[in-house]
Amino acid sequence: MKFANVSDESLLAYYESVRRQVAANVNMSGRYRLVGAHVRKYADALRYEMTRRRLSFTPIKWPRPGDFK
């Protein structure tokens, strides 16, 4: 994934969108899987680009199987 032409604000918004999806997945008690390997790979690519640009962000806390409420 290439994000060279994407604005800083858009990168941060895309990453925040993934964060909301992960939180929704956890809040649904793991009954449904909203985020999988593809979404995590996408988030990792965003994180890499944000780190490269030295943007300030909070990393996503990915749930482990036992983390569901």
Rosetta silent file (secondary structure, phi, psi, omega in degrees, C-alpha in Angstrom):
SEQUENCE: MKFANVSDESLLAYYESVRRQVAANVNMSGRYRLVGAHVRKYADALRYEMTRRRLSFTPIKWPRPGDFK
SCORE:     score description
SCORE:     0.000 S_00000001
   1 L     0.000  135.300 -178.815    0.000    0.000    0.000 S_00000001
   2 L  -113.959  128.535 -178.265    1.303    3.393   -0.944 S_00000001
   3 L  -121.936   17.814 -175.417    0.402    6.470    1.034 S_00000001
   4 L   -58.216  -35.808 -176.535    2.948    8.940   -0.381 S_00000001
   5 L   -97.506   10.120 -179.109    0.258   11.258   -1.798 S_00000001
   6 L   -93.956  137.159 -179.554   -2.074   11.018    1.196 S_00000001
   7 L   -68.702  158.404  177.501   -2.244   13.958    3.594 S_00000001
   8 H   -57.969  -43.349 -178.474   -1.174   13.605    7.218 S_00000001
   9 H   -62.374  -39.051  178.985   -4.740   14.287    8.346 S_00000001
  10 H   -67.845  -41.911  177.112   -6.104   11.532    6.112 S_00000001
  11 H   -56.704  -47.194 -179.626   -3.560    9.007    7.395 S_00000001
  12 H   -63.821  -38.452  178.966   -4.554    9.790   10.963 S_00000001
  13 H   -67.114  -41.710  178.481   -8.268    9.554   10.079 S_00000001
  14 H   -62.385  -42.800 -179.483   -7.819    6.172    8.362 S_00000001
  15 H   -65.116  -41.075  178.235   -5.902    4.853   11.369 S_00000001
  16 H   -64.203  -35.086  177.002   -8.568    6.131   13.765 S_00000001
  17 H   -61.930  -42.450  177.342  -11.198    4.364   11.661 S_00000001
  18 H   -64.619  -40.578  178.949   -9.365    1.065   12.142 S_00000001
  19 H   -58.155  -42.774  178.952   -9.120    1.795   15.878 S_00000001
  20 H   -65.016  -37.608  177.948  -12.934    2.201   16.017 S_00000001
  21 H   -64.706  -41.683  178.919  -13.402   -1.086   14.144 S_00000001
  22 H   -64.078  -44.879  179.345  -11.132   -2.910   16.598 S_00000001
  23 H   -62.212  -41.547  178.747  -13.001   -1.395   19.564 S_00000001
  24 H   -63.123  -40.028  178.771  -16.357   -2.384   18.050 S_00000001
  25 H   -61.230  -43.951  179.211  -15.093   -5.917   17.546 S_00000001
  26 H   -65.798  -42.721 -178.363  -14.052   -6.146   21.209 S_00000001
  27 H   -66.687  -20.131  178.489  -17.346   -4.647   22.420 S_00000001
  28 L   -86.773   13.700  176.284  -19.315   -7.284   20.512 S_00000001
  29 L    60.922   22.713  176.813  -17.768   -9.923   22.788 S_00000001
  30 L    75.351    8.149  179.626  -16.040  -11.602   19.881 S_00000001
  31 L   -65.447  -35.605 -179.092  -19.284  -12.978   18.429 S_00000001
  32 L  -123.868  152.886 -179.882  -18.491  -11.439   15.073 S_00000001
  33 L  -111.920  105.168  179.677  -15.193  -10.713   13.472 S_00000001
  34 L   -88.101  -30.783 -178.284  -15.069   -7.240   11.993 S_00000001
  35 L  -121.622  135.760  179.470  -11.320   -7.025   11.655 S_00000001
  36 L  -131.034 -158.914 -175.469   -9.023   -9.684   10.378 S_00000001
  37 H   -61.663  -37.133 -179.116   -5.525  -10.108    9.018 S_00000001
  38 H   -64.675  -42.786  179.849   -6.143   -7.809    6.038 S_00000001
  39 H   -66.429  -39.016  178.946   -7.245   -4.916    8.259 S_00000001
  40 H   -65.342  -39.636  177.889   -4.275   -5.438   10.550 S_00000001
  41 H   -63.321  -41.454  176.828   -1.923   -5.396    7.561 S_00000001
  42 H   -61.627  -46.065  179.147   -3.564   -2.153    6.385 S_00000001
  43 H   -63.648  -37.834  177.932   -3.177   -0.619    9.863 S_00000001
  44 H   -64.845  -38.639  177.725    0.477   -1.687    9.960 S_00000001
  45 H   -66.426  -40.875  176.147    1.091    0.042    6.619 S_00000001
  46 H   -62.436  -46.256 -179.951   -0.590    3.198    7.931 S_00000001
  47 H   -59.644  -42.394  178.745    1.453    3.015   11.133 S_00000001
  48 H   -59.136  -47.208 -178.956    4.659    2.632    9.154 S_00000001
  49 H   -66.764  -39.673  178.680    3.892    5.720    7.061 S_00000001
  50 H   -65.929  -38.314  176.859    2.845    7.779   10.091 S_00000001
  51 H   -66.173  -41.862  179.480    6.057    6.787   11.878 S_00000001
  52 H   -60.495  -38.020  179.615    8.085    7.648    8.791 S_00000001
  53 L   -84.325   -2.606 -179.768    6.470   11.100    8.747 S_00000001
  54 L    61.582   39.908  175.676    6.992   11.414   12.510 S_00000001
  55 L   -82.504  150.515  178.444    3.300   11.961   13.179 S_00000001
  56 L   -89.785  126.210  178.340    2.016   11.644   16.713 S_00000001
  57 L  -156.293  160.308  176.009   -0.472    8.801   17.234 S_00000001
  58 L   -99.910  123.632 -179.816   -1.445    6.176   19.767 S_00000001
  59 L   -60.843  147.638  177.427   -0.835    2.617   18.558 S_00000001
  60 L   -72.023  133.961  174.490   -3.866    0.346   18.299 S_00000001
  61 L   -91.609  102.498 -178.146   -4.108   -2.215   21.079 S_00000001
  62 L   -76.786  133.880 -178.585   -5.027   -5.342   19.185 S_00000001
  63 L   -72.347  147.544  170.201   -7.115   -7.818   21.194 S_00000001
  64 L   -97.979  163.586 -177.607   -5.903  -11.259   22.038 S_00000001
  65 H   -51.621  -34.714 -178.772   -8.432  -14.102   22.115 S_00000001
  66 H   -84.889   -0.474 -176.817   -8.881  -13.756   25.894 S_00000001
  67 H   -82.723   -9.567 -177.332   -9.411   -9.989   25.768 S_00000001
  68 L   -68.848  143.426 -179.196  -13.091  -10.082   24.802 S_00000001
  69 L   -71.976    0.000    0.000  -15.562   -8.824   27.398 S_00000001
